[in-house]
Amino acid sequence: MARSDRHDREARARLRGYTARQQVHATQQRRRRRDDVLAVVGVVVVVSLAVVAQVVWYQADDGSEASASASASASTAPASTGDVPSSDIAEGRTWTGELDLNDDVVLGISLDGAAAPQAASVVIDLIRDGFYTGTACHRMSDAPTAEFIQCGSANGDGTGDAGFTFGPLENVPADGTYPAGTIAMARGTDPDSQSTQFFVTYGDTQLDASTGGYTVVGQVTSGLDQLTANVTDAGLTPGTSDTDGAPVVPTTITGASVE
């Protein structure tokens, strides 16, 4: 009888062990299915965010509106989203520094923390974190009334950001005039869709004021002649129009500093 009881106990133990393993397996399967669903959702969200490019609107030579991409012109963004750097970072003062392109263009820059505290704080924070180093200046315009180069997208093609968008627009020229050497934030169609991208005007530029304009965050204080001689004078590869595309000289931000 004792032997039979032992066998019964062993059988019950084996059954409990098998049942437990089955439950673990079922739990793992459910977790895998859940993780697969979350992964798909994550990819969709990332792709959706990536196509919300920041753009600059201006009048093309034929009188039509030009922008960086058709997808961006159709996109909208909600109010500021994500972990936006505090506007207090700029301390309400002027910041000075350098923006290096291709190691042979050194732009002296100043950021206006008084007139554009939120945008300046974002740029300062991104520079400190090294976000811009290694990113491309993917877009250039050489239209007679719109001469600028656009930089700062995470993916190097006008898409991708640092995980946040912000507003409001600050220090916007009422007449849409952005003199040579202006540093301004690019954005989508929504005023609160500013993120990491910015543009530098290398010639006097007139942009469409009816869309709300662009936050002027600072100025180039030196080196603009290097930018034109080493990059923009070489022209562009036409993209959305004959006067809007990628610079012929591949241009990368190789360093940035501010203090």
C-alpha positions as CSV (number, residue, x, y, z in Angstrom):
1,M,0.0,0.0,0.0
2,A,2.9,2.4,0.9
3,R,4.4,1.8,-2.6
4,S,1.1,2.5,-4.3
5,D,0.7,5.7,-2.3
6,R,4.3,6.7,-3.3
7,H,3.4,6.1,-6.9
8,D,0.2,8.1,-6.6
9,R,2.1,11.0,-5.0
10,E,4.7,10.9,-7.8
11,A,2.0,10.8,-10.4
12,R,0.3,13.8,-8.9
13,A,3.6,15.6,-8.7
14,R,4.3,14.9,-12.3
15,L,0.8,16.1,-13.2
16,R,1.2,19.3,-11.3
17,G,4.6,19.8,-12.9
18,Y,3.2,19.3,-16.4
19,T,0.2,21.6,-15.6
20,A,2.5,24.2,-14.3
21,R,4.7,24.0,-17.5
22,Q,1.6,24.2,-19.7
23,Q,0.5,27.3,-17.8
24,V,3.9,28.9,-18.1
25,H,4.0,28.1,-21.8
26,A,0.5,29.6,-22.3
27,T,1.5,32.7,-20.4
28,Q,4.6,33.0,-22.6
29,Q,2.6,32.6,-25.7
30,R,0.2,35.4,-24.6
31,R,3.1,37.6,-23.8
32,R,4.7,37.0,-27.2
33,R,1.4,37.8,-28.9
34,R,1.0,41.0,-26.8
35,D,4.6,42.0,-27.5
36,D,4.1,41.4,-31.2
37,V,1.1,43.6,-31.2
38,L,2.9,46.3,-29.3
39,A,5.9,46.1,-31.7
40,V,3.6,46.6,-34.7
41,V,1.9,49.5,-33.0
42,G,5.3,51.0,-32.1
43,V,6.5,50.7,-35.7
44,V,3.3,52.4,-36.9
45,V,3.7,55.2,-34.4
46,V,7.4,55.7,-35.3
47,V,6.6,55.8,-39.0
48,S,3.7,58.2,-38.4
49,L,6.0,60.6,-36.5
50,A,8.8,60.3,-39.1
51,V,6.7,61.6,-41.9
52,V,5.7,64.7,-40.0
53,A,8.6,66.7,-41.4
54,Q,9.4,70.3,-40.5
55,V,9.3,72.4,-43.6
56,V,9.7,76.0,-44.8
57,W,7.2,77.5,-47.2
58,Y,8.0,80.1,-49.8
59,Q,6.9,81.3,-53.2
60,A,8.6,79.3,-56.0
61,D,9.6,81.0,-59.2
62,D,6.3,80.0,-60.9
63,G,4.3,81.6,-58.1
64,S,3.3,78.3,-56.5
65,E,4.0,77.4,-52.9
66,A,7.1,75.2,-52.4
67,S,7.9,73.0,-49.4
68,A,10.2,70.2,-48.5
69,S,7.8,67.4,-49.2
70,A,4.2,66.7,-50.2
71,S,3.6,64.5,-47.2
72,A,4.6,67.3,-44.8
73,S,2.2,69.7,-46.5
74,A,-0.7,67.4,-45.6
75,S,0.4,66.7,-42.0
76,T,-0.8,68.4,-38.9
77,A,0.5,68.2,-35.3
78,P,-1.2,68.6,-32.0
79,A,-0.1,71.1,-29.3
80,S,3.4,70.7,-27.9
81,T,4.1,67.0,-27.2
82,G,6.8,64.9,-25.6
83,D,9.5,66.0,-23.1
84,V,10.1,69.6,-24.3
85,P,13.2,71.2,-22.7
86,S,12.2,74.0,-20.3
87,S,12.1,77.5,-21.6
88,D,14.1,78.5,-18.5
89,I,17.3,76.9,-20.0
90,A,17.9,80.0,-22.2
91,E,17.9,82.2,-19.0
92,G,16.5,85.1,-21.0
93,R,19.9,86.0,-22.4
94,T,22.1,85.9,-25.5
95,W,24.1,82.7,-26.1
96,T,27.1,82.5,-28.4
97,G,28.8,79.5,-30.0
98,E,29.8,77.8,-33.2
99,L,28.2,75.5,-35.8
100,D,30.7,73.5,-37.8
101,L,29.8,72.0,-41.2
102,N,31.9,69.4,-43.0
103,D,34.8,70.5,-40.7
104,D,35.6,73.3,-43.2
105,V,32.7,75.8,-42.5
106,V,32.8,77.4,-39.1
107,L,29.7,79.5,-38.4
108,G,29.8,81.8,-35.4
109,I,26.2,81.9,-34.0
110,S,24.2,83.7,-31.4
111,L,20.9,82.5,-29.9
112,D,18.3,85.0,-28.6
113,G,17.1,83.6,-25.3
114,A,15.2,86.8,-24.6
115,A,13.1,87.1,-27.8
116,A,12.7,83.3,-28.4
117,P,13.2,81.7,-25.0
118,Q,11.5,78.4,-25.8
119,A,13.2,77.8,-29.2
120,A,16.6,78.9,-27.9
121,S,16.2,76.6,-24.9
122,V,15.5,73.7,-27.3
123,V,18.5,74.4,-29.5
124,I,20.8,74.9,-26.5
125,D,19.6,71.6,-25.0
126,L,20.1,69.7,-28.3
127,I,23.5,71.2,-28.8
128,R,24.6,70.3,-25.2
129,D,23.3,66.7,-25.7
130,G,25.2,66.3,-29.0
131,F,22.0,65.7,-30.9
132,Y,23.0,67.8,-34.0
133,T,26.5,66.4,-34.4
134,G,26.5,64.0,-37.3
135,T,23.1,65.1,-38.7
136,A,22.7,66.3,-42.3
137,C,21.7,69.6,-43.8
138,H,19.3,67.8,-46.2
139,R,17.7,70.7,-48.0
140,M,18.7,73.8,-49.8
141,S,16.8,76.6,-51.6
142,D,18.5,78.9,-54.1
143,A,15.3,80.7,-55.3
144,P,16.0,84.4,-55.9
145,T,13.9,85.4,-52.9
146,A,14.5,82.3,-50.7
147,E,18.2,81.4,-50.1
148,F,18.5,79.0,-47.2
149,I,19.9,75.7,-46.1
150,Q,17.9,73.4,-43.7
151,C,19.5,71.1,-41.1
152,G,18.8,69.1,-38.0
153,S,16.5,66.2,-38.9
154,A,17.3,63.0,-36.9
155,N,17.2,60.8,-40.0
156,G,19.1,63.2,-42.3
157,D,16.3,63.3,-44.9
158,G,13.9,65.8,-43.3
159,T,12.2,63.3,-41.0
160,G,12.8,62.3,-37.4
161,D,13.1,64.4,-34.3
162,A,14.1,64.1,-30.6
163,G,10.7,62.9,-29.5
164,F,9.0,66.2,-29.0
165,T,7.3,69.0,-30.8
166,F,6.8,72.5,-29.4
167,G,5.3,75.9,-29.7
168,P,4.4,78.7,-29.7
169,L,6.0,80.6,-32.5
170,E,8.3,83.4,-31.2
171,N,10.1,86.4,-32.6
172,V,8.4,86.0,-36.0
173,P,9.0,88.8,-38.6
174,A,5.7,90.4,-39.4
175,D,6.6,91.1,-43.0
176,G,8.1,87.6,-43.7
177,T,11.6,89.0,-44.2
178,Y,14.5,86.9,-43.0
179,P,17.8,88.7,-43.7
180,A,21.0,86.8,-44.7
181,G,22.4,85.1,-41.6
182,T,19.1,84.4,-39.9
183,I,18.7,81.2,-38.0
184,A,15.0,80.1,-37.7
185,M,13.1,77.0,-36.7
186,A,11.5,74.9,-39.4
187,R,8.0,73.4,-38.8
188,G,5.1,71.6,-40.3
189,T,1.7,73.3,-41.0
190,D,0.9,73.5,-37.3
191,P,2.5,76.3,-35.4
192,D,3.3,73.9,-32.5
193,S,5.1,71.4,-34.8
194,Q,8.6,72.9,-34.3
195,S,11.1,70.3,-33.2
196,T,14.8,69.9,-34.1
197,Q,15.1,71.3,-37.6
198,F,16.2,74.8,-38.4
199,F,17.3,76.8,-41.4
200,V,20.0,79.3,-42.0
201,T,19.5,82.0,-44.7
202,Y,22.6,82.7,-46.7
203,G,20.9,85.4,-48.7
204,D,18.0,87.8,-48.0
205,T,14.9,85.6,-47.9
206,Q,11.2,86.4,-48.1
207,L,8.9,83.6,-46.8
208,D,5.1,83.3,-46.9
209,A,3.9,85.2,-43.8
210,S,0.3,84.0,-44.3
211,T,1.2,80.5,-42.9
212,G,2.2,82.1,-39.6
213,G,5.9,82.6,-40.2
214,Y,9.0,81.0,-38.5
215,T,10.6,81.6,-35.1
216,V,13.8,83.5,-35.5
217,V,16.0,81.9,-32.8
218,G,19.3,83.5,-33.6
219,Q,21.9,84.9,-36.1
220,V,25.0,83.8,-37.9
221,T,27.7,86.2,-36.6
222,S,30.6,85.0,-38.8
223,G,31.5,82.5,-41.4
224,L,28.6,83.0,-43.8
225,D,31.1,83.5,-46.6
226,Q,32.5,80.1,-45.9
227,L,29.0,78.6,-46.1
228,T,28.5,80.1,-49.5
229,A,32.0,79.4,-50.9
230,N,32.1,75.8,-49.7
231,V,28.5,74.6,-49.9
232,T,25.8,76.8,-51.5
233,D,27.7,78.1,-54.4
234,A,28.0,74.6,-55.8
235,G,24.2,74.6,-56.2
236,L,21.6,71.9,-55.5
237,T,20.1,68.8,-57.0
238,P,16.5,69.7,-57.9
239,G,13.9,68.0,-55.7
240,T,10.5,69.5,-55.2
241,S,11.4,72.2,-57.8
242,D,14.3,73.5,-59.8
243,T,15.3,75.8,-56.9
244,D,14.6,73.4,-54.0
245,G,16.5,70.2,-53.3
246,A,19.5,68.6,-51.7
247,P,22.8,70.6,-51.7
248,V,25.2,69.2,-54.3
249,V,27.9,69.3,-51.6
250,P,26.8,66.7,-49.0
251,T,26.7,68.8,-45.8
252,T,26.9,67.4,-42.2
253,I,27.0,69.2,-38.9
254,T,30.4,68.1,-37.5
255,G,30.3,70.0,-34.3
256,A,28.2,72.5,-32.3
257,S,28.9,74.5,-29.1
258,V,27.2,77.2,-27.2
259,E,27.7,79.1,-23.9
